[in-house]
Amino acid sequence: MSCFKIPVSLCKRIQSALTRFWWDQTPGTQKMSWTSWTKMTKSKSSGGLGFCDIQSFDALLAKLSWELETTDHLFFCCDYAQKVWSLAPFGKTLDLSLIHFKASINVLKRLVCLPPSGISYGPLFPWIWICWTIWSARNYHIFEDRSFTPEDTNLKAIQDAREWQEAQVLEKKPHQARPRPTNHRSLHPNTVVCFTDGAWKQETAIAGAGWIFTKREGIKLDSGSLAEPFASSPLKAEAIAIRSALVQALEKNFLHLQVKSDAKDLIRALTSQEKIKEIYGLLFDIQSLAKLFTSISF
């Protein structure tokens, strides 16, 4: 169902045609209206004839259309939107019944895209692209009679987010907040130490990543590991390990973090904002995740 509001001038022309039909006998011959149209549109209980007032009825339809398609319904609650969100490469499953559009920023901005999407937070978060492609798909369906599957919409959102982030490589933004490095000699008392390591097997192009969280005294708090296909080098495996560790640290609310890795080239790239083409997407992810910590050092 689609509704749109008719222009006021057209409403008046329709009302005029109804008036002439009621009072005139022959076309082109206008006779006197013995009672006003306003009175005729009143309900019978109010002394009128119950005629429909076109302009008021048009406004009612527009309001009804909006109630049928609220922002929450459009972006989160309808079957199509729920299918799109279920396909999104996030690390957590979303309970869309608890999300409202106005308050969704605080919930959705902490979502992390899983590999190999190559997108993360950045100045525009990935969920914004999902909302945009859902809105675009809706407009194509209504105005151009073109339909897209949820799979097509989800893929379009990922592609747009990735293209936008890659386009930011050449832009310099000195005002943008950078991860806040912490002096190793003045660590926060609640700092958690994270040891990461990565391994790569050339024959299968599979990267193995592992990490462990400890207190500064060496007491183990948590750990994790994963294997990821389609990795191209040992350096990429090391970067995957750090990114995965940061994601788990945020989930565990370890907001004061010290990351330790034996990948010197990777650590230098992170601390000096150096760009390495091979792992640019991973570096972007790690630097974006680092901004969510209260304090972090590499």
DATA-V61183 format. One record per helix or strand of 3 or more residues. SS is the DSSP state (~ for helix, > for strand). FROM is the first residue (numbers start at 1). TO is the last residue. If there is no record, write none. Layout:
ss=SS from=FROM to=TO
ss=SS from=FROM to=TO
This chain:
ss=~ from=8 to=23
ss=~ from=37 to=40
ss=~ from=44 to=46
ss=~ from=54 to=68
ss=~ from=71 to=77
ss=~ from=79 to=87
ss=~ from=96 to=98
ss=~ from=101 to=108
ss=~ from=126 to=143
ss=~ from=150 to=166
ss=~ from=184 to=186
ss=> from=192 to=201
ss=> from=206 to=214
ss=> from=220 to=228
ss=~ from=234 to=251
ss=> from=256 to=260
ss=~ from=264 to=272
ss=~ from=277 to=290
ss=> from=295 to=297
